[in-house]
Amino acid sequence: MEAPTRIETARRQLRVARYSLGAAAVAGFAVFALVARAAHPGTSTTTQAPSTATYEGDSQSAPTFDFGNGSIGPSNSVPSVQSGGS
């Protein structure tokens, strides 16, 4: 039986390296996914009842929102022009 050539040996080593890198990538992704799932705040095991907000005030004490004076337009100030004379 003949000994494998250098090319055959290099191809075998390359194939082993590719499989090893692929397996390491899959394992790394799985670990990352597990860590991300464990760290996510939505995975809490405690249960809380949903809060219900009620408003028991009258219309006089309801909060209001105001847009201000509603003025839209240019300002009344005149921009100063500086000349860079030479």
Residue pairs with C-beta under 8 A, 6 or more apart in sequence:
4 12
37 43
55 62
